[in-house]
């Protein structure tokens, strides 16, 4: 896993560059979206999970926190047309906060070798998606008051098939990503 290997000191500049690259990828993946009621379908979950697997739990979750901070400052990094605090309190808020938790979880799995086996990585990514779904569902149901039935119908069900595809794609792409990222200059 890169760049946080046991015993390896990650330079501050390298970490800043990786966080900036990761948050830029998050912003780009937010713009590739299919508008649905309440929550758009984006490529963000794929990017979150791949960042967690590639960066590890510390830098992966730090990247997601930086991404949320950029949006909170008003930068147009979220799926909708606006930045600022509104998306962090609106229907997508639970999913956005779930990104931090998912990067943490998949990074934790990756640091224990789950990223070295396609089947285990697929399973870790599935767990990451479940974390995002729980956060998003909880916020939709109770944070904005849709109730459990409607939150399930609009916030989980439409995304299940796409999540399975993203898990497979992420698990298949990760060895190639690792070869690129692990190159030492």
KETIVO-484660 format. One record per residue: residue number from 1; x, z, y of N, C-alpha, C, O, CB in turn. Coordinates in steps of 0.001 Angstrom, whole numbers, always signed. Glycine has a CB too. Example, Ala and Ser with C-alpha at 12.3 -4.5 7.8 and 13.67 -1.06 7.14 Angstrom:
# KETIVO-484660
SITE,num,n_east,n_up,n_north,ca_east,ca_up,ca_north,c_east,c_up,c_north,o_east,o_up,o_north,cb_east,cb_up,cb_north
SITE,1,+13190,+7800,-5690,+12300,+7800,-4500,+13200,+7800,-3300,+14236,+8465,-3319,+11308,+9046,-4473
SITE,2,+12850,+7080,-2250,+13670,+7140,-1060,+12900,+7870,+30,+13409,+8039,+1138,+14084,+5725,-598
# end
This chain:
# KETIVO-484660
SITE,num,n_east,n_up,n_north,ca_east,ca_up,ca_north,c_east,c_up,c_north,o_east,o_up,o_north,cb_east,cb_up,cb_north
SITE,1,+839,+0,-1173,+0,+0,+0,+882,+0,+1234,+1979,+559,+1233,-954,+1207,+0
SITE,2,+405,-612,+2246,+1212,-748,+3439,+410,-307,+4631,-789,-583,+4643,+1703,-2183,+3616
SITE,3,+928,+329,+5600,+2317,+718,+5769,+2597,+2168,+5399,+3727,+2620,+5586,+2726,+483,+7174
SITE,4,+1651,+2902,+4897,+1856,+4330,+4647,+2223,+4583,+3197,+1364,+4921,+2382,+603,+5122,+5014
SITE,5,+3473,+4424,+2881,+3960,+4726,+1538,+4496,+6145,+1531,+4992,+6627,+2550,+5056,+3712,+1087
SITE,6,+4400,+6817,+395,+4949,+8175,+328,+6415,+8181,+758,+7230,+7409,+252,+4809,+8748,-1101
SITE,7,+6725,+9047,+1680,+8095,+9172,+2159,+8484,+8175,+3232,+9590,+8250,+3766,+9019,+9035,+1026
SITE,8,+7603,+7245,+3559,+7934,+6240,+4565,+7425,+6693,+5928,+6278,+7120,+6061,+7332,+4864,+4190
SITE,9,+8272,+6598,+6920,+7861,+6936,+8273,+7383,+5664,+8961,+8106,+4672,+9050,+9023,+7603,+9068
SITE,10,+6172,+5720,+9435,+5607,+4566,+10121,+5950,+4690,+11596,+5604,+5678,+12243,+4059,+4466,+9904
SITE,11,+6624,+3691,+12116,+6980,+3711,+13522,+5752,+3631,+14403,+4756,+3000,+14050,+7922,+2577,+13843
SITE,12,+5835,+4274,+15546,+4694,+4310,+16464,+4297,+2905,+16913,+3109,+2592,+16985,+5023,+5176,+17686
SITE,13,+5266,+2069,+17209,+4951,+715,+17662,+4250,-81,+16561,+3277,-791,+16818,+6231,-11,+18107
SITE,14,+4748,+43,+15348,+4139,-664,+14222,+2691,-203,+14014,+1803,-1023,+13780,+4964,-438,+12937
SITE,15,+2465,+1088,+14098,+1115,+1631,+13934,+193,+1120,+15034,-952,+757,+14763,+1144,+3169,+13939
SITE,16,+677,+1088,+16265,-134,+601,+17387,-493,-870,+17178,-1631,-1275,+17414,+622,+787,+18731
SITE,17,+475,-1662,+16737,+214,-3083,+16495,-823,-3258,+15386,-1728,-4084,+15502,+1521,-3819,+16124
SITE,18,-691,-2482,+14317,-1651,-2584,+13212,-3051,-2153,+13633,-4036,-2789,+13256,-1187,-1736,+12032
SITE,19,-3143,-1089,+14404,-4452,-640,+14890,-5061,-1709,+15793,-6249,-2011,+15680,-4326,+709,+15653
SITE,20,-4259,-2281,+16685,-4762,-3332,+17576,-5220,-4554,+16777,-6274,-5124,+17060,-3675,-3741,+18592
SITE,21,-4434,-4949,+15787,-4811,-6083,+14948,-6098,-5783,+14179,-6998,-6620,+14122,-3676,-6429,+13971
SITE,22,-6182,-4606,+13596,-7371,-4223,+12839,-8615,-4161,+13696,-9678,-4624,+13283,-7154,-2896,+12180
SITE,23,-8495,-3590,+14892,-9678,-3502,+15754,-10071,-4885,+16280,-11253,-5148,+16505,-9415,-2541,+16931
SITE,24,-9084,-5771,+16477,-9407,-7148,+16875,-10144,-7873,+15744,-11095,-8613,+15996,-8118,-7921,+17258
SITE,25,-9704,-7661,+14503,-10409,-8256,+13362,-11831,-7713,+13250,-12756,-8448,+12905,-9641,-7986,+12059
SITE,26,-12001,-6424,+13542,-13346,-5840,+13535,-14228,-6512,+14585,-15383,-6840,+14315,-13279,-4318,+13790
SITE,27,-13681,-6714,+15777,-14453,-7347,+16851,-14837,-8778,+16472,-15976,-9193,+16685,-13649,-7343,+18167
SITE,28,-13892,-9528,+15913,-14190,-10900,+15493,-15230,-10924,+14379,-16139,-11755,+14392,-12912,-11605,+15029
SITE,29,-15100,-10019,+13419,-16049,-10000,+12301,-17443,-9567,+12746,-18432,-9894,+12090,-15547,-9070,+11200
SITE,30,-17527,-8837,+13847,-18835,-8445,+14391,-19578,-9649,+14953,-20809,-9690,+14951,-18666,-7377,+15484
SITE,31,-18825,-10618,+15431,-19442,-11789,+16061,-19930,-12808,+15031,-20702,-13707,+15366,-18452,-12454,+17011
SITE,32,-19485,-12674,+13782,-19999,-13510,+12696,-21159,-12734,+12099,-20976,-11904,+11208,-18881,-13848,+11603
SITE,33,-22360,-13015,+12604,-23490,-12190,+12167,-24766,-12995,+11991,-24962,-14063,+12571,-23732,-11077,+13158
SITE,34,-25616,-12422,+11159,-26955,-12941,+10924,-27917,-11909,+11493,-28058,-10821,+10934,-27225,-13218,+9387
SITE,35,-28583,-12237,+12603,-29480,-11249,+13211,-30660,-10921,+12290,-31365,-11813,+11819,-29998,-11764,+14561
SITE,36,-30852,-9648,+12050,-31990,-9139,+11284,-32647,-8048,+12120,-32030,-7546,+13060,-31545,-8592,+9868
SITE,37,-33871,-7671,+11804,-34487,-6570,+12555,-33656,-5289,+12420,-33253,-4916,+11318,-35933,-6321,+12060
SITE,38,-33413,-4644,+13513,-32701,-3373,+13619,-31195,-3497,+13433,-30438,-3042,+14290,-33241,-2414,+12612
SITE,39,-30739,-4101,+12338,-29306,-4120,+12018,-28901,-5531,+11602,-29454,-6066,+10641,-28970,-3096,+10889
SITE,40,-27935,-6155,+12312,-27500,-7492,+11910,-26589,-7428,+10681,-25936,-6414,+10435,-26774,-8188,+13072
SITE,41,-26552,-8507,+9924,-25624,-8613,+8806,-24347,-9253,+9342,-24386,-10354,+9892,-26238,-9448,+7614
SITE,42,-23225,-8573,+9184,-21948,-9056,+9703,-20896,-9062,+8599,-21152,-8648,+7469,-21479,-8188,+10888
SITE,43,-19713,-9539,+8955,-18567,-9464,+8047,-17789,-8159,+8227,-16754,-7960,+7589,-17637,-10659,+8271
SITE,44,-18279,-7281,+9084,-17536,-6065,+9394,-17263,-5183,+8189,-16176,-4618,+8074,-18275,-5280,+10410
SITE,45,-18231,-5055,+7286,-17991,-4157,+6158,-16837,-4665,+5295,-16047,-3866,+4792,-19264,-4010,+5309
SITE,46,-16732,-5970,+5120,-15599,-6532,+4383,-14289,-6171,+5074,-13335,-5745,+4422,-15734,-8065,+4258
SITE,47,-14243,-6342,+6388,-13026,-6050,+7145,-12704,-4556,+7105,-11543,-4184,+6932,-13174,-6521,+8600
SITE,48,-13703,-3703,+7260,-13487,-2247,+7193,-12832,-1876,+5870,-11837,-1152,+5841,-14827,-1481,+7361
SITE,49,-13391,-2373,+4787,-12896,-2000,+3469,-11505,-2557,+3209,-10682,-1891,+2581,-13851,-2481,+2397
SITE,50,-11233,-3754,+3677,-9895,-4321,+3493,-8865,-3592,+4350,-7727,-3396,+3922,-9897,-5816,+3834
SITE,51,-9260,-3188,+5561,-8346,-2407,+6397,-8052,-1066,+5732,-6899,-639,+5683,-8941,-2191,+7813
SITE,52,-9074,-406,+5226,-8852,+858,+4532,-7903,+693,+3360,-6998,+1506,+3171,-10169,+1434,+4051
SITE,53,-8106,-366,+2562,-7255,-605,+1396,-5825,-963,+1797,-4874,-532,+1145,-7843,-1717,+537
SITE,54,-5667,-1742,+2855,-4335,-2180,+3275,-3579,-1114,+4059,-2364,-985,+3912,-4448,-3427,+4110
SITE,55,-4286,-346,+4891,-3633,+597,+5794,-3553,+2016,+5237,-2712,+2797,+5681,-4357,+620,+7105
SITE,56,-4396,+2363,+4290,-4466,+3748,+3834,-5467,+4528,+4674,-5979,+4028,+5676,-3080,+4413,+3897
SITE,57,-5738,+5760,+4252,-6817,+6523,+4890,-6500,+6924,+6321,-7404,+6937,+7157,-7114,+7756,+4085
SITE,58,-5259,+7251,+6636,-4934,+7710,+7991,-5058,+6577,+9005,-5827,+6661,+9963,-3518,+8293,+8031
SITE,59,-4290,+5522,+8774,-4275,+4420,+9733,-5573,+3617,+9685,-6008,+3079,+10703,-3085,+3504,+9461
SITE,60,-6188,+3534,+8515,-7472,+2834,+8405,-8554,+3509,+9221,-9269,+2848,+9975,-7905,+2751,+6955
SITE,61,-8683,+4835,+9076,-9713,+5526,+9856,-9337,+5573,+11332,-10219,+5530,+12189,-9928,+6950,+9321
SITE,62,-8046,+5661,+11647,-7623,+5617,+13054,-7985,+4271,+13678,-8365,+4209,+14847,-6100,+5868,+13175
SITE,63,-7869,+3205,+12907,-8232,+1873,+13398,-9724,+1801,+13714,-10118,+1226,+14729,-7858,+796,+12364
SITE,64,-10542,+2376,+12858,-11991,+2369,+13102,-12349,+3232,+14314,-13239,+2875,+15086,-12748,+2872,+11856
SITE,65,-11668,+4354,+14484,-11905,+5192,+15665,-11517,+4427,+16926,-12228,+4484,+17930,-11107,+6524,+15570
SITE,66,-10395,+3713,+16881,-9980,+2902,+18035,-11019,+1823,+18329,-11341,+1569,+19490,-8596,+2254,+17778
SITE,67,-11540,+1196,+17292,-12578,+173,+17456,-13812,+756,+18142,-14347,+155,+19074,-12965,-427,+16090
SITE,68,-14264,+1920,+17686,-15427,+2563,+18315,-15124,+2951,+19759,-15987,+2830,+20628,-15853,+3808,+17514
SITE,69,-13912,+3414,+20018,-13527,+3784,+21384,-13530,+2559,+22299,-13971,+2637,+23445,-12134,+4449,+21392
SITE,70,-13040,+1436,+21794,-13063,+201,+22587,-14494,-165,+22966,-14774,-517,+24112,-12405,-959,+21807
SITE,71,-15388,-80,+22000,-16796,-367,+22277,-17401,+621,+23248,-18155,+234,+24141,-17590,-366,+20998
SITE,72,-17078,+1909,+23084,-17610,+2944,+23980,-17145,+2730,+25413,-17850,+3086,+26358,-17188,+4334,+23500
SITE,73,-15955,+2148,+25577,-15430,+1873,+26919,-16064,+637,+27545,-15777,+301,+28694,-13925,+1698,+26863
SITE,74,-16925,-38,+26787,-17631,-1186,+27341,-17114,-2536,+26902,-17671,-3560,+27298,-17583,-1122,+28796
SITE,75,-16068,-2574,+26099,-15582,-3864,+25621,-16611,-4466,+24657,-17235,-3729,+23893,-14193,-3713,+24927
SITE,76,-16795,-5774,+24679,-17823,-6407,+23835,-17354,-6615,+22391,-17220,-7750,+21935,-18230,-7750,+24435
SITE,77,-17108,-5522,+21682,-16565,-5605,+20328,-17620,-5433,+19240,-17350,-5705,+18071,-15498,-4568,+20150
SITE,78,-18812,-4987,+19608,-19859,-4752,+18622,-20646,-6034,+18361,-20472,-7029,+19065,-20800,-3632,+19091
SITE,79,-21508,-6006,+17352,-22264,-7194,+16954,-23227,-7662,+18042,-23449,-8864,+18188,-23034,-6914,+15678
SITE,80,-23785,-6759,+18786,-24721,-7128,+19843,-23993,-7614,+21081,-22763,-7637,+21121,-25612,-5951,+20195
SITE,81,-24753,-8002,+22088,-24151,-8548,+23300,-23582,-7493,+24245,-22951,-7843,+25242,-25163,-9358,+24029
SITE,82,-23791,-6210,+23955,-23340,-5170,+24877,-22359,-4224,+24210,-22360,-4037,+22994,-24527,-4389,+25416
SITE,83,-21525,-3636,+25053,-20659,-2549,+24614,-21186,-1276,+25238,-22360,-1192,+25597,-19162,-2799,+25003
SITE,84,-20337,-303,+25364,-20742,+957,+25964,-21351,+1898,+24943,-21227,+1700,+23735,-21720,+710,+27082
SITE,85,-22006,+2917,+25449,-22541,+3984,+24606,-23803,+3559,+23846,-24074,+4096,+22772,-22845,+5202,+25456
SITE,86,-24574,+2615,+24376,-25863,+2251,+23764,-25763,+1906,+22272,-26557,+2429,+21490,-26457,+1075,+24504
SITE,87,-24826,+1053,+21842,-24753,+769,+20400,-24377,+1995,+19563,-24700,+2067,+18377,-23747,-335,+20148
SITE,88,-23699,+2946,+20181,-23291,+4158,+19466,-24423,+5174,+19361,-24275,+6220,+18729,-22099,+4793,+20157
SITE,89,-25548,+4857,+19982,-26734,+5708,+19898,-27948,+4952,+19369,-28976,+5559,+19071,-27050,+6295,+21262
SITE,90,-27833,+3629,+19253,-28954,+2793,+18829,-29054,+2663,+17318,-28441,+3441,+16588,-28833,+1426,+19442
SITE,91,-29821,+1690,+16843,-30070,+1538,+15409,-28815,+1343,+14552,-28797,+1736,+13386,-30978,+383,+15198
SITE,92,-27770,+743,+15121,-26563,+481,+14328,-25570,+1640,+14329,-24540,+1564,+13659,-25879,-754,+14844
SITE,93,-25856,+2697,+15059,-24896,+3798,+15224,-24426,+4385,+13902,-23229,+4613,+13724,-25510,+4889,+16058
SITE,94,-25326,+4631,+12986,-24941,+5221,+11706,-23950,+4352,+10950,-23012,+4859,+10334,-26166,+5456,+10852
SITE,95,-24158,+3050,+10997,-23241,+2132,+10328,-21878,+2169,+11008,-20844,+2188,+10340,-23808,+696,+10330
SITE,96,-21881,+2178,+12338,-20618,+2215,+13071,-19815,+3462,+12724,-18613,+3372,+12473,-20875,+2161,+14575
SITE,97,-20460,+4615,+12706,-19755,+5846,+12338,-19383,+5830,+10859,-18361,+6388,+10462,-20621,+7081,+12655
SITE,98,-20211,+5193,+10055,-19904,+5058,+8632,-18644,+4248,+8378,-17990,+4426,+7350,-21064,+4419,+7915
SITE,99,-18290,+3349,+9313,-17052,+2580,+9165,-15838,+3506,+9089,-14930,+3285,+8288,-16892,+1592,+10333
SITE,100,-15829,+4536,+9924,-14705,+5485,+9927,-14617,+6170,+8567,-13545,+6255,+7969,-14867,+6544,+11065
SITE,101,-15753,+6654,+8091,-15783,+7346,+6799,-15408,+6409,+5652,-14681,+6806,+4742,-17170,+7943,+6551
SITE,102,-15896,+5179,+5688,-15596,+4223,+4619,-14115,+3863,+4600,-13518,+3777,+3527,-16440,+2954,+4784
SITE,103,-13511,+3651,+5770,-12073,+3360,+5819,-11280,+4534,+5257,-10289,+4349,+4549,-11624,+3053,+7270
SITE,104,-11729,+5741,+5582,-11088,+6942,+5050,-11183,+6964,+3520,-10179,+7158,+2834,-11736,+8213,+5649
SITE,105,-12385,+6765,+2998,-12617,+6858,+1548,-11849,+5781,+792,-11161,+6081,-183,-14113,+6742,+1237
SITE,106,-11960,+4533,+1233,-11275,+3474,+487,-9767,+3591,+647,-9019,+3270,-275,-11749,+2090,+953
SITE,107,-9315,+4050,+1812,-7885,+4300,+1986,-7383,+5377,+1047,-6282,+5280,+505,-7592,+4693,+3418
SITE,108,-8198,+6408,+858,-7849,+7489,-67,-7728,+6938,-1488,-6767,+7241,-2196,-8908,+8626,-13
SITE,109,-8709,+6126,-1903,-8646,+5507,-3231,-7413,+4601,-3352,-6713,+4624,-4365,-9934,+4694,-3508
SITE,110,-7161,+3814,-2317,-6029,+2887,-2356,-4705,+3636,-2483,-3806,+3195,-3199,-6016,+2008,-1101
SITE,111,-4586,+4753,-1798,-3351,+5533,-1881,-3155,+6152,-3261,-2072,+6650,-3568,-3353,+6624,-826
SITE,112,-4167,+6123,-4071,-4072,+6619,-5447,-4021,+5471,-6453,-4239,+5671,-7648,-5257,+7536,-5763
SITE,113,-3729,+4260,-5955,-3493,+3119,-6824,-4692,+2248,-7139,-4559,+1265,-7868,-2943,+3591,-8064
SITE,114,-5860,+2581,-6609,-7053,+1787,-6911,-6965,+379,-6322,-7704,-509,-6749,-8297,+2491,-6381
SITE,115,-6091,+163,-5368,-5952,-1154,-4761,-5085,-2086,-5602,-4948,-3261,-5260,-5367,-1024,-3371
SITE,116,-4503,-1601,-6677,-3610,-2404,-7518,-4327,-3034,-8710,-3716,-3770,-9484,-2466,-1549,-8016
SITE,117,-5594,-2753,-8856,-6381,-3264,-9970,-7690,-3803,-9397,-8413,-3084,-8707,-6641,-2149,-11055
SITE,118,-7991,-5054,-9679,-9161,-5704,-9083,-10459,-4964,-9420,-11325,-4819,-8557,-9254,-7154,-9560
SITE,119,-10599,-4504,-10641,-11827,-3815,-11039,-11950,-2477,-10308,-13021,-2137,-9805,-11854,-3595,-12568
SITE,120,-10851,-1721,-10250,-10889,-442,-9533,-11108,-655,-8040,-11829,+109,-7398,-9591,+340,-9765
SITE,121,-10484,-1696,-7488,-10673,-1974,-6065,-12122,-2370,-5783,-12693,-1943,-4781,-9714,-3089,-5599
SITE,122,-12716,-3175,-6651,-14137,-3514,-6511,-14971,-2234,-6498,-15862,-2084,-5662,-14600,-4455,-7663
SITE,123,-14688,-1319,-7412,-15429,-52,-7477,-15210,+776,-6216,-16156,+1362,-5689,-15006,+755,-8714
SITE,124,-13970,+829,-5727,-13683,+1579,-4500,-14431,+974,-3317,-14967,+1697,-2478,-12166,+1601,-4216
SITE,125,-14465,-353,-3254,-15192,-1016,-2170,-16691,-759,-2283,-17376,-625,-1269,-14912,-2526,-2181
SITE,126,-17198,-691,-3498,-18616,-353,-3685,-18894,+1052,-3160,-19917,+1285,-2517,-19014,-457,-5181
SITE,127,-17992,+1979,-3433,-18146,+3339,-2900,-18108,+3301,-1373,-18891,+3986,-715,-17033,+4281,-3451
SITE,128,-17202,+2503,-810,-17141,+2358,+645,-18441,+1832,+1222,-18909,+2318,+2252,-16006,+1438,+1032
SITE,129,-19027,+843,+567,-20323,+331,+1023,-21405,+1399,+932,-22241,+1513,+1828,-20731,-893,+203
SITE,130,-21395,+2176,-136,-22387,+3250,-271,-22240,+4248,+870,-23239,+4715,+1415,-22238,+3969,-1633
SITE,131,-21009,+4577,+1235,-20772,+5497,+2359,-21377,+4924,+3642,-22051,+5637,+4385,-19250,+5755,+2550
SITE,132,-21135,+3643,+3897,-21692,+2996,+5093,-23219,+2993,+5031,-23880,+3285,+6027,-21157,+1545,+5230
SITE,133,-23777,+2666,+3873,-25237,+2658,+3720,-25842,+4037,+3935,-26883,+4158,+4581,-25617,+2145,+2342
SITE,134,-25214,+5068,+3410,-25741,+6428,+3587,-25761,+6797,+5064,-26753,+7328,+5562,-24897,+7452,+2792
SITE,135,-24659,+6513,+5767,-24604,+6831,+7198,-25635,+6018,+7977,-26343,+6562,+8826,-23194,+6566,+7756
SITE,136,-25723,+4717,+7691,-26680,+3861,+8391,-28121,+4215,+8080,-28955,+4297,+8982,-26433,+2423,+8041
SITE,137,-28415,+4424,+6802,-29763,+4812,+6385,-30160,+6139,+7019,-31261,+6270,+7554,-29849,+4909,+4854
SITE,138,-29277,+7108,+6960,-29580,+8427,+7529,-29898,+8349,+9007,-30835,+8990,+9484,-28419,+9375,+7311
SITE,139,-29116,+7560,+9732,-29358,+7429,+11170,-30674,+6708,+11444,-31461,+7143,+12285,-28201,+6680,+11839
SITE,140,-30913,+5606,+10732,-32173,+4882,+10933,-33375,+5758,+10600,-34351,+5787,+11350,-32200,+3612,+10075
SITE,141,-33308,+6463,+9492,-34450,+7257,+9028,-34701,+8463,+9905,-35843,+8741,+10269,-34232,+7707,+7604
SITE,142,-33646,+9180,+10247,-33830,+10471,+10914,-33311,+10500,+12346,-33859,+11219,+13182,-33148,+11544,+10124
SITE,143,-32266,+9734,+12645,-31730,+9710,+14003,-32635,+8987,+14978,-32870,+9461,+16089,-30377,+9065,+14008
SITE,144,-33149,+7824,+14555,-34068,+7108,+15446,-35505,+7178,+14962,-36406,+6630,+15599,-33647,+5658,+15576
SITE,145,-35722,+7848,+13841,-37080,+8167,+13408,-37868,+7075,+12714,-39095,+7061,+12806,-37829,+8588,+14548
SITE,146,-37204,+6156,+12020,-37956,+5127,+11297,-38632,+5673,+10049,-39607,+5096,+9566,-37039,+3984,+10917
SITE,147,-38132,+6760,+9534,-38634,+7280,+8263,-37877,+6654,+7106,-37315,+5567,+7238,-40142,+7015,+8120
SITE,148,-37865,+7337,+5978,-37051,+6914,+4841,-37469,+5560,+4278,-36611,+4737,+3959,-37120,+7950,+3755
SITE,149,-38757,+5318,+4153,-39229,+4075,+3535,-38830,+2856,+4356,-38296,+1887,+3817,-40747,+4109,+3365
SITE,150,-39089,+2905,+5657,-38751,+1758,+6507,-37237,+1614,+6653,-36719,+497,+6644,-39403,+1906,+7895
SITE,151,-36528,+2730,+6786,-35068,+2672,+6900,-34456,+2036,+5656,-33514,+1250,+5756,-34486,+4080,+7117
SITE,152,-34989,+2374,+4491,-34505,+1777,+3242,-34780,+270,+3243,-33925,-526,+2857,-35179,+2452,+2013
SITE,153,-35979,-106,+3678,-36391,-1514,+3651,-35603,-2382,+4625,-35291,-3530,+4311,-37865,-1623,+3962
SITE,154,-35278,-1854,+5801,-34583,-2676,+6803,-33089,-2388,+6892,-32333,-3205,+7417,-35208,-2463,+8158
SITE,155,-32657,-1241,+6387,-31269,-842,+6570,-30405,-835,+5332,-29189,-669,+5429,-31237,+475,+7148
SITE,156,-31013,-1014,+4159,-30220,-1013,+2921,-30529,-2245,+2072,-29624,-3006,+1729,-30492,+270,+2108
SITE,157,-31787,-2442,+1737,-32179,-3505,+804,-31648,-4885,+1208,-31128,-5593,+345,-33690,-3560,+699
SITE,158,-31753,-5305,+2487,-31284,-6656,+2825,-29780,-6853,+2654,-29302,-7987,+2641,-31658,-6973,+4240
SITE,159,-29033,-5759,+2523,-27578,-5844,+2518,-26945,-5676,+1139,-25734,-5846,+994,-27026,-4815,+3434
SITE,160,-27734,-5349,+139,-27169,-5031,-1181,-26462,-6235,-1806,-25311,-6116,-2226,-28271,-4538,-2120
SITE,161,-27117,-7370,-1875,-26504,-8552,-2501,-25245,-8980,-1752,-24229,-9294,-2373,-27508,-9719,-2547
SITE,162,-25308,-8994,-428,-24137,-9372,+364,-22989,-8394,+141,-21825,-8794,+152,-24496,-9435,+1854
SITE,163,-23301,-7129,-58,-22257,-6134,-299,-21536,-6383,-1613,-20319,-6218,-1699,-22851,-4735,-295
SITE,164,-22275,-6777,-2625,-21648,-7089,-3917,-20700,-8277,-3755,-19590,-8267,-4289,-22728,-7395,-5000
SITE,165,-21139,-9302,-3018,-20295,-10469,-2764,-19059,-10059,-1963,-17952,-10494,-2277,-21089,-11567,-2012
SITE,166,-19232,-9235,-941,-18099,-8776,-131,-17131,-7944,-957,-15918,-8060,-783,-18593,-7964,+1065
SITE,167,-17644,-7107,-1851,-16768,-6326,-2729,-15910,-7254,-3587,-14703,-7050,-3716,-17600,-5382,-3628
SITE,168,-16537,-8270,-4171,-15810,-9213,-5019,-14785,-9997,-4206,-13648,-10180,-4640,-16785,-10177,-5710
SITE,169,-15191,-10456,-3033,-14287,-11204,-2167,-13112,-10338,-1728,-11960,-10771,-1782,-15037,-11735,-945
SITE,170,-13404,-9121,-1296,-12340,-8212,-870,-11377,-7883,-1989,-10163,-7888,-1785,-12930,-6940,-329
SITE,171,-11902,-7597,-3175,-11042,-7271,-4317,-10191,-8472,-4717,-9038,-8309,-5117,-11890,-6804,-5514
SITE,172,-10752,-9679,-4610,-10005,-10885,-4960,-8953,-11235,-3910,-7873,-11714,-4256,-10958,-12052,-5139
SITE,173,-9254,-11001,-2634,-8328,-11350,-1551,-7215,-10329,-1337,-6165,-10666,-789,-9092,-11514,-273
SITE,174,-7430,-9099,-1759,-6476,-8039,-1441,-5061,-8309,-1942,-4116,-8016,-1209,-6960,-6749,-2014
SITE,175,-4850,-8855,-3153,-3468,-9151,-3554,-2779,-10138,-2605,-1596,-9977,-2305,-3451,-9711,-4970
SITE,176,-3501,-11151,-2132,-2924,-12106,-1183,-2636,-11436,+150,-1594,-11675,+761,-3863,-13300,-980
SITE,177,-3562,-10598,+599,-3351,-9863,+1854,-2117,-8980,+1726,-1301,-8907,+2644,-4600,-9005,+2216
SITE,178,-1985,-8318,+598,-841,-7436,+387,+469,-8221,+433,+1447,-7757,+1019,-973,-6704,-955
SITE,179,+496,-9414,-184,+1719,-10227,-156,+2097,-10587,+1275,+3278,-10595,+1623,+1538,-11509,-993
SITE,180,+1114,-10880,+2097,+1382,-11224,+3495,+1840,-9996,+4265,+2837,-10040,+4985,+133,-11830,+4156
SITE,181,+1111,-8907,+4111,+1367,-7696,+4886,+2654,-7004,+4450,+3342,-6406,+5278,+195,-6736,+4757
SITE,182,+2985,-7074,+3177,+4168,-6376,+2672,+5476,-7090,+2966,+6543,-6532,+2710,+4041,-6182,+1202
SITE,183,+5429,-8286,+3488,+6672,-9000,+3812,+7441,-8229,+4861,+6890,-7781,+5866,+6379,-10436,+4307
SITE,184,+8684,-8091,+4610,+9566,-7407,+5566,+10377,-8466,+6298,+10945,-9368,+5683,+10511,-6371,+4846
SITE,185,+10421,-8345,+7599,+11143,-9327,+8410,+12543,-8835,+8656,+13327,-9512,+9321,+10423,-9594,+9745
# end
